[in-house]
Amino acid sequence: MDIVLVHPQIPHNTGCAARLAAALQLPLHLVEPLGFSLEDKYLKRAGLDYWPKVALHVHPDLEAALTALAEGSERPLSDRLKLFSARGGASLFEAKFETDDVLLFGSETAGLPAELLEAHADQRVYIPVDPGVRSLNLANVVCLGAYTAMNRSGAPLPANDGAHVPTPSGGSITPIERIQN
């Protein structure tokens, strides 16, 4: 399972998603342009000292990200996509998930691109909220979506009895892969 943030704008939300990716040992993909630098202090602070544990991939655009994500799976990428949207689709709590799904989340201001949502309308997932609330915070949606998808797909959650083993701190935010155009 992969987490993909398409054009995230708020460093704190991306930092929280990175910390979640480290906790669940899921790859995190960021699709440029980003609304911040990878050197942003708020991004670093939100991810705490877990950045060395994040399998971070940075892609120059959505097409490059989808091409990279299509590799290495027997299922076609189009079958693996789960597009999180505040506007329709299947409820997160009724959607079906597989262990190799790709969870896509759009920017805080614009969501996912309309053409992507239209092309994969049957793979949209929403989180039920009161009609008077426009949407949830991106970091909250990524967390709820990833844990629910892993649980519903049968993917193993981290085996943890509450123990904590400190991670060596420090280090910069370094993608293990930066795709270039």
C-alpha positions as CSV (number, residue, x, y, z in Angstrom):
1,M,0.0,0.0,0.0
2,D,1.3,3.5,-0.9
3,I,0.3,7.0,0.3
4,V,0.3,9.7,-2.4
5,L,-0.1,13.4,-1.6
6,V,-0.8,15.4,-4.8
7,H,0.3,19.0,-4.6
8,P,0.2,19.3,-0.8
9,Q,0.2,22.9,0.4
10,I,0.6,22.9,4.1
11,P,3.9,21.6,5.5
12,H,2.4,20.5,8.8
13,N,-0.1,18.2,7.1
14,T,2.7,16.6,5.0
15,G,4.9,16.2,8.1
16,C,2.0,14.4,9.9
17,A,1.5,12.1,6.9
18,A,5.3,11.4,6.9
19,R,5.1,10.4,10.6
20,L,2.2,8.1,9.8
21,A,4.1,6.6,6.9
22,A,7.0,5.9,9.2
23,A,4.7,4.4,11.8
24,L,2.9,2.1,9.3
25,Q,6.0,1.5,7.2
26,L,4.2,2.6,4.1
27,P,5.9,4.5,1.2
28,L,5.0,8.2,1.0
29,H,4.9,9.8,-2.5
30,L,4.8,13.6,-2.9
31,V,3.7,15.0,-6.2
32,E,5.2,18.4,-7.1
33,P,4.6,21.3,-7.1
34,L,4.6,21.4,-3.3
35,G,3.5,24.4,-1.4
36,F,6.7,24.4,0.7
37,S,10.3,23.3,0.6
38,L,11.5,19.9,2.0
39,E,13.7,22.0,4.2
40,D,10.7,23.8,5.8
41,K,11.0,23.9,9.6
42,Y,7.2,23.1,10.1
43,L,7.5,20.1,7.9
44,K,10.5,18.8,9.8
45,R,8.8,19.5,13.2
46,A,5.6,17.7,12.3
47,G,7.6,14.6,11.2
48,L,9.7,14.8,14.3
49,D,12.8,12.6,14.2
50,Y,11.1,9.9,12.1
51,W,12.2,11.2,8.7
52,P,15.0,8.6,8.4
53,K,12.2,5.9,8.7
54,V,10.1,7.4,5.8
55,A,10.4,5.8,2.4
56,L,9.9,9.1,0.6
57,H,9.5,9.5,-3.1
58,V,9.2,12.9,-4.8
59,H,7.7,13.1,-8.3
60,P,7.8,16.1,-10.6
61,D,4.1,15.6,-11.7
62,L,1.2,13.2,-11.4
63,E,2.0,11.4,-14.6
64,A,5.5,10.5,-13.3
65,A,4.1,9.4,-10.0
66,L,1.5,7.1,-11.6
67,T,4.1,5.7,-14.0
68,A,6.4,4.8,-11.0
69,L,3.5,3.4,-9.0
70,A,2.4,1.1,-11.9
71,E,5.6,-0.8,-11.7
72,G,6.0,-4.0,-9.6
73,S,2.4,-5.1,-9.2
74,E,0.4,-7.8,-10.9
75,R,-2.8,-5.7,-10.7
76,P,-3.1,-2.8,-13.1
77,L,-2.6,0.5,-11.5
78,S,-6.1,1.6,-12.5
79,D,-7.6,-1.1,-10.3
80,R,-5.3,-0.2,-7.4
81,L,-6.2,3.5,-7.1
82,K,-8.3,4.8,-4.3
83,L,-9.0,8.5,-4.7
84,F,-10.0,10.3,-1.5
85,S,-12.4,13.1,-2.2
86,A,-14.9,15.1,-0.1
87,R,-17.3,14.9,-3.1
88,G,-18.8,11.4,-3.5
89,G,-17.8,7.9,-4.1
90,A,-18.0,5.0,-1.6
91,S,-17.9,5.6,2.1
92,L,-14.5,4.8,3.6
93,F,-16.3,2.3,5.8
94,E,-17.9,0.5,2.9
95,A,-15.1,0.6,0.4
96,K,-13.1,-2.5,-0.5
97,F,-9.3,-2.3,-0.2
98,E,-6.5,-4.6,-1.3
99,T,-3.0,-4.7,0.2
100,D,-1.4,-3.2,-2.9
101,D,-3.8,-0.2,-3.2
102,V,-2.5,3.3,-3.9
103,L,-4.2,5.9,-1.6
104,L,-4.3,9.3,-3.4
105,F,-5.1,12.5,-1.5
106,G,-5.3,15.9,-3.1
107,S,-4.2,19.3,-1.9
108,E,-5.8,21.1,0.9
109,T,-7.1,23.8,-1.3
110,A,-8.1,22.1,-4.6
111,G,-8.4,18.3,-3.8
112,L,-7.5,15.9,-6.6
113,P,-7.5,17.0,-10.2
114,A,-11.0,16.8,-11.7
115,E,-9.8,14.8,-14.7
116,L,-8.4,12.1,-12.4
117,L,-11.6,12.0,-10.4
118,E,-13.7,11.7,-13.6
119,A,-11.5,9.0,-15.1
120,H,-11.7,6.9,-11.9
121,A,-15.1,7.9,-10.6
122,D,-15.9,4.4,-9.3
123,Q,-12.7,4.4,-7.2
124,R,-13.5,7.6,-5.2
125,V,-13.7,7.3,-1.4
126,Y,-15.1,9.8,1.0
127,I,-15.3,10.1,4.8
128,P,-18.8,10.8,6.0
129,V,-19.1,14.2,7.7
130,D,-22.0,16.5,8.7
131,P,-23.3,18.3,5.6
132,G,-22.4,21.6,7.2
133,V,-18.7,20.7,7.2
134,R,-16.9,21.2,3.9
135,S,-14.1,18.7,4.6
136,L,-11.7,17.3,7.2
137,N,-8.1,18.2,7.6
138,L,-5.8,16.4,5.2
139,A,-3.6,14.9,7.9
140,N,-6.6,13.5,9.6
141,V,-8.0,12.0,6.4
142,V,-4.6,10.4,5.5
143,C,-4.4,8.8,9.0
144,L,-8.0,7.6,9.0
145,G,-7.8,6.4,5.4
146,A,-4.5,4.5,5.8
147,Y,-5.4,2.7,9.0
148,T,-8.9,1.8,7.7
149,A,-7.5,0.6,4.3
150,M,-4.9,-1.5,6.0
151,N,-7.4,-3.0,8.4
152,R,-10.0,-3.7,5.7
153,S,-7.5,-5.2,3.3
154,G,-6.0,-7.6,5.9
155,A,-2.6,-5.9,5.7
156,P,-0.7,-6.4,8.9
157,L,-0.7,-3.5,11.3
158,P,2.5,-2.9,13.3
159,A,3.0,-5.4,16.0
160,N,3.4,-3.1,19.0
161,D,2.5,-3.7,22.6
162,G,3.0,-0.1,23.5
163,A,6.7,-0.3,23.7
164,H,8.9,2.5,22.2
165,V,12.4,2.1,20.9
166,P,13.9,5.5,20.3
167,T,14.9,6.3,16.7
168,P,18.3,7.9,16.2
169,S,17.4,11.6,15.7
170,G,18.6,14.0,13.2
171,G,19.1,13.8,9.5
172,S,17.5,15.8,6.8
173,I,14.4,15.0,4.8
174,T,15.9,13.0,2.0
175,P,13.8,11.3,-0.7
176,I,15.0,7.8,-1.4
177,E,13.9,8.5,-4.9
178,R,13.5,11.8,-6.7
179,I,12.1,11.4,-10.2
180,Q,13.3,13.9,-12.7
181,N,11.6,15.0,-15.9
